[in-house]
Amino acid sequence: MSTKNKSSHEEEKAVDLKEQSGETDQPENEQSNTDELSKNLNEQKDKYIRLMAEFENFRKRTNQEKIDILQMAGKDVIKSLLPVLDDWERAEKAITDSTDPHQIIEGNKLIFTKLRSILESKGLKQMDYINQPFDVDTQEAISQVNAGEDMKGKVVDELEKGYFLNDKILRFAKVIVGS
């Protein structure tokens, strides 16, 4: 064999011996890869923990905002009704001082009109179904009465008015239907 072949053959044997004995450069590479993967894993865990904490804070904050909104939801309506309450208190004092029943009746009508207009401005609409066909979607039949052939299946009387709030049923009308 030539010297060139001998030396390459010896190098191959040396590499084979190193591989068999575990003396390769791979453990250093594996160690650096393991360190890199471990570092990457720790970074991802940290990101995950921070993201979960941020989400938990968001959830708590939105729940508190919902509670605040629900507690203050009626504030505008109550605030707009305070003048009506003041009017009723003044009317109560006037009733004890007044002897004219027409003034008392007129005052009550004015207060009632004011109350109705405030509620209508907040989206309240009154249902009016007398002499109209009975509608199971908006009315609750309390009883039936014999009201003649022309009123059969129609609303004869309302025991309780029904109301819409912003075009959604707030309360069903309780009605008496002709049969």
TORDOBA-609193 format. One line per 2 residues: number of its first residue (from 0); their letters; for each residue z, y, x of N, C-alpha, C. Coordinates in steps of 0.02 Angstrom, whole numbers, plus 50000, padded with zeros to 5 digits. Layout:
N
NUM> a> Z/Y/X/Z/Y/X/Z/Y/X | ...
This chain:
179
0> ms> 50000/49941/50041/50000/50000/50000/50000/50061/50043 | 49969/50111/50016/49968/50173/50054/50033/50209/50045
2> tk> 50046/50256/50087/50109/50293/50083/50114/50334/50020 | 50056/50357/49997/50056/50396/49936/50077/50352/49877
4> nk> 50050/50294/49874/50065/50248/49820/50138/50225/49824 | 50162/50215/49886/50230/50193/49895/50279/50246/49869
6> ss> 50266/50308/49885/50313/50360/49864/50311/50370/49788 | 50253/50366/49756/50250/50374/49684/50283/50314/49650
8> he> 50273/50255/49682/50304/50195/49655/50380/50199/49661 | 50405/50226/49715/50476/50235/49725/50504/50287/49676
10> ee> 50466/50339/49663/50489/50391/49616/50495/50361/49546 | 50448/50319/49527/50450/50287/49462/50512/50242/49456
12> ka> 50527/50206/49510/50586/50163/49510/50649/50205/49504 | 50650/50262/49539/50708/50306/49536/50718/50333/49465
14> vd> 50664/50353/49433/50668/50378/49365/50692/50323/49319 | 50665/50261/49329/50687/50204/49288/50761/50191/49297
16> lk> 50784/50194/49360/50855/50183/49374/50898/50237/49342 | 50875/50299/49344/50913/50354/49313/50918/50344/49238
18> eq> 50861/50324/49207/50861/50313/49135/50908/50256/49116 | 50907/50204/49156/50950/50146/49141/51023/50164/49151
20> sg> 51038/50204/49199/51108/50221/49212/51131/50280/49169 | 51085/50312/49132/51103/50368/49089/51104/50433/49126
22> et> 51077/50435/49186/51077/50497/49226/51011/50533/49216 | 50999/50561/49157/50938/50599/49145/50956/50671/49130
24> dq> 50907/50712/49125/50918/50782/49107/50927/50791/49031 | 50917/50739/48992/50922/50743/48920/50992/50758/48894
26> pe> 51045/50734/48923/51111/50751/48898/51122/50827/48900 | 51098/50859/48951/51106/50932/48952/51067/50964/48895
28> ne> 51007/50939/48882/50967/50965/48827/51000/50949/48760 | 51025/50888/48754/51059/50868/48692/51121/50911/48681
30> qs> 51158/50924/48734/51218/50965/48728/51200/51036/48706 | 51148/51064/48735/51128/51132/48715/51102/51132/48644
32> nt> 51065/51079/48625/51041/51074/48555/51100/51067/48507 | 51149/51028/48525/51208/51019/48483/51247/51084/48477
34> de> 51253/51120/48532/51287/51185/48530/51250/51234/48486 | 51184/51233/48492/51142/51279/48452/51147/51261/48378
36> ls> 51144/51197/48362/51150/51175/48292/51219/51191/48264 | 51270/51181/48304/51338/51196/48283/51346/51271/48269
38> kn> 51318/51311/48313/51321/51384/48303/51284/51404/48240 | 51225/51375/48230/51185/51390/48170/51223/51368/48107
40> ln> 51254/51309/48110/51292/51284/48053/51350/51332/48037 | 51386/51354/48087/51442/51400/48076/51417/51466/48047
42> eq> 51359/51491/48069/51331/51552/48041/51313/51543/47968 | 51283/51485/47951/51265/51472/47882/51327/51464/47837
44> kd> 51379/51432/47864/51441/51426/47826/51471/51495/47812 | 51470/51538/47862/51496/51606/47855/51457/51644/47802
46> ky> 51390/51639/47805/51348/51672/47755/51364/51646/47685 | 51372/51580/47680/51387/51550/47615/51453/51574/47588
48> ir> 51504/51576/47630/51570/51598/47608/51568/51671/47586 | 51533/51712/47624/51527/51783/47606/51489/51792/47541
50> lm> 51436/51753/47532/51397/51757/47470/51439/51736/47410 | 51477/51683/47418/51520/51660/47363/51574/51712/47347
52> ae> 51602/51743/47398/51652/51796/47386/51620/51856/47351 | 51560/51873/47372/51525/51929/47340/51510/51914/47267
54> fe> 51489/51852/47253/51475/51832/47184/51538/51833/47142 | 51593/51809/47170/51657/51809/47133/51679/51880/47117
56> nf> 51671/51926/47164/51687/51996/47152/51642/52026/47098 | 51578/52009/47100/51531/52032/47048/51551/52007/46980
58> rk> 51569/51942/46976/51589/51913/46912/51652/51947/46885 | 51701/51959/46927/51762/51992/46905/51748/52063/46882
60> rt> 51705/52099/46919/51689/52168/46902/51652/52171/46835 | 51604/52127/46823/51567/52128/46760/51612/52108/46702
62> nq> 51658/52061/46712/51705/52042/46659/51750/52101/46641 | 51772/52139/46691/51814/52197/46678/51774/52251/46641
64> ek> 51711/52260/46660/51669/52308/46625/51659/52289/46552 | 51650/52224/46539/51642/52201/46470/51705/52216/46430
66> id> 51763/52203/46459/51826/52216/46425/51833/52290/46410 | 51816/52332/46459/51819/52405/46449/51772/52427/46393
68> il> 51712/52400/46392/51664/52418/46340/51690/52398/46271 | 51717/52337/46266/51742/52315/46201/51802/52357/46178
70> qm> 51845/52376/46225/51902/52416/46206/51881/52486/46184 | 51829/52512/46213/51808/52580/46197/51749/52582/46147
72> ag> 51727/52524/46122/51669/52521/46078/51678/52563/46015 | 51736/52561/45986/51749/52598/45925/51770/52670/45935
74> kd> 51773/52692/45997/51798/52760/46012/51757/52813/45976 | 51691/52809/45979/51649/52860/45948/51658/52862/45873
76> vi> 51662/52803/45842/51670/52800/45769/51739/52828/45750 | 51790/52808/45785/51858/52833/45769/51861/52908/45779
78> ks> 51832/52931/45833/51833/53003/45848/51797/53042/45793 | 51741/53015/45768/51704/53050/45716/51740/53047/45649
80> ll> 51785/52998/45640/51822/52992/45577/51886/53035/45575 | 51906/53061/45631/51967/53102/45633/51963/53164/45588
82> pv> 51907/53199/45583/51904/53255/45535/51915/53233/45462 | 51891/53174/45445/51901/53148/45377/51976/53135/45366
84> ld> 52008/53107/45417/52080/53096/45412/52118/53162/45404 | 52097/53212/45441/52128/53279/45433/52118/53306/45363
86> dw> 52057/53296/45336/52043/53319/45268/52087/53283/45217 | 52097/53219/45226/52140/53182/45180/52212/53206/45183
88> er> 52235/53222/45243/52304/53248/45250/52310/53315/45215 | 52260/53358/45223/52261/53423/45188/52258/53413/45112
90> ae> 52217/53365/45090/52211/53351/45018/52276/53325/44990 | 52311/53285/45029/52375/53257/45007/52425/53314/44995
92> ka> 52426/53362/45040/52471/53420/45031/52449/53462/44971 | 52383/53469/44962/52357/53509/44906/52371/53477/44839
94> it> 52373/53411/44837/52386/53376/44774/52455/53392/44748 | 52504/53396/44793/52572/53411/44771/52578/53483/44747
96> ds> 52537/53529/44773/52540/53599/44754/52496/53616/44695 | 52443/53578/44683/52393/53596/44633/52410/53565/44565
98> td> 52392/53602/44513/52401/53577/44445/52334/53566/44411 | 52279/53586/44444/52212/53579/44415/52182/53512/44438
100> ph> 52174/53464/44393/52146/53399/44412/52073/53403/44435 | 52036/53453/44411/51966/53459/44431/51960/53477/44505
102> qi> 52006/53518/44530/52006/53535/44601/52021/53473/44644 | 52067/53433/44621/52085/53373/44658/52026/53324/44659
104> ie> 51994/53315/44602/51936/53270/44598/51880/53296/44642 | 51866/53359/44639/51813/53389/44680/51828/53383/44754
106> gn> 51890/53393/44774/51910/53386/44844/51901/53314/44868 | 51920/53267/44826/51912/53196/44845/51838/53178/44852
108> kl> 51796/53204/44807/51724/53192/44812/51695/53220/44877 | 51718/53279/44896/51693/53309/44958/51713/53267/45019
110> if> 51775/53244/45019/51799/53203/45075/51760/53137/45078 | 51750/53106/45019/51713/53044/45017/51641/53053/45040
112> tk> 51609/53107/45021/51541/53122/45043/51539/53131/45119 | 51589/53165/45145/51592/53174/45218/51601/53107/45254
114> lr> 51644/53065/45228/51654/52999/45257/51590/52958/45255 | 51557/52957/45199/51495/52919/45193/51442/52945/45241
116> si> 51435/53010/45248/51384/53038/45293/51399/53021/45367 | 51463/53022/45384/51482/53003/45453/51464/52930/45466
118> le> 51481/52886/45420/51466/52815/45429/51391/52803/45429 | 51353/52838/45388/51280/52831/45389/51250/52855/45454
120> sk> 51280/52907/45483/51255/52932/45548/51267/52881/45604 | 51315/52836/45593/51330/52784/45642/51290/52720/45629
122> gl> 51245/52722/45580/51201/52665/45567/51219/52623/45507 | 51268/52643/45468/51288/52605/45409/51242/52621/45350
124> kq> 51217/52568/45318/51175/52576/45259/51203/52533/45204 | 51206/52561/45145/51233/52526/45087/51177/52485/45054
126> md> 51193/52424/45034/51145/52383/44997/51149/52403/44923 | 51091/52405/44892/51090/52421/44820/51044/52370/44786
128> yi> 51075/52322/44750/51036/52267/44723/51043/52260/44647 | 51074/52305/44613/51082/52299/44540/51012/52302/44509
130> nq> 51000/52255/44463/50936/52246/44428/50880/52221/44474 | 50898/52197/44533/50849/52169/44580/50856/52093/44580
132> pf> 50805/52057/44600/50811/51983/44604/50865/51964/44655 | 50901/51911/44639/50954/51886/44683/50923/51862/44749
134> dv> 50954/51882/44805/50930/51864/44872/50986/51829/44909 | 50977/51764/44923/51030/51726/44956/51042/51748/45028
136> dt> 50994/51782/45058/51002/51804/45127/51048/51864/45135 | 51056/51903/45082/51097/51964/45087/51152/51968/45035
138> qe> 51154/51920/44988/51202/51924/44934/51240/51858/44927 | 51299/51865/44900/51341/51807/44885/51356/51808/44811
140> ai> 51332/51757/44776/51342/51754/44704/51413/51730/44689 | 51450/51773/44654/51519/51756/44636/51521/51718/44570
142> sq> 51479/51740/44523/51475/51705/44459/51408/51720/44426 | 51397/51685/44370/51337/51696/44330/51358/51713/44259
144> vn> 51320/51757/44229/51333/51775/44159/51268/51771/44120 | 51275/51758/44056/51216/51758/44013/51197/51831/44000
146> ag> 51142/51853/44027/51123/51924/44022/51056/51934/43990 | 51029/51883/43960/50964/51890/43928/50908/51867/43973
148> ed> 50851/51858/43941/50792/51831/43977/50766/51879/44030 | 50767/51944/44018/50740/51992/44067/50784/51999/44130
150> mk> 50847/51980/44127/50893/51985/44185/50906/51917/44217 | 50870/51865/44197/50880/51799/44225/50861/51799/44299
152> gk> 50908/51778/44342/50897/51776/44414/50903/51844/44448 | 50925/51894/44411/50934/51961/44440/51008/51978/44445
154> vv> 51022/52027/44487/51091/52049/44496/51111/52093/44437 | 51165/52073/44403/51189/52109/44345/51241/52161/44366
156> de> 51286/52141/44413/51340/52186/44434/51359/52170/44506 | 51387/52219/44540/51412/52209/44608/51488/52214/44607
158> le> 51522/52163/44632/51594/52165/44639/51614/52200/44704 | 51576/52188/44757/51585/52222/44821/51517/52238/44848
160> kg> 51508/52299/44869/51444/52320/44898/51435/52286/44965 | 51373/52272/44981/51356/52245/45046/51333/52302/45091
162> yf> 51337/52292/45156/51318/52344/45203/51279/52315/45262 | 51232/52356/45286/51196/52343/45348/51223/52390/45400
164> ln> 51227/52366/45461/51243/52409/45518/51186/52401/45567 | 51147/52455/45574/51088/52455/45617/51041/52397/45599
166> dk> 51028/52390/45535/50982/52340/45507/51005/52268/45515 | 51068/52257/45530/51097/52190/45531/51152/52188/45478
168> il> 51158/52131/45446/51207/52125/45392/51277/52129/45420 | 51314/52179/45395/51384/52187/45414/51428/52150/45364
170> rf> 51411/52156/45299/51448/52121/45247/51399/52105/45191 | 51403/52043/45166/51361/52022/45111/51386/52054/45046
172> ak> 51340/52070/45003/51358/52097/44937/51383/52040/44893 | 51439/52051/44859/51465/52001/44812/51443/52022/44743
174> vi> 51401/51980/44711/51367/52000/44650/51376/51950/44594 | 51363/51974/44535/51360/51931/44475/51286/51926/44455
176> vg> 51263/51865/44446/51192/51853/44433/51182/51833/44361 | 51129/51858/44331/51112/51840/44262/51080/51772/44258
178> s> 51097/51736/44204/51067/51670/44195/51032/51664/44129
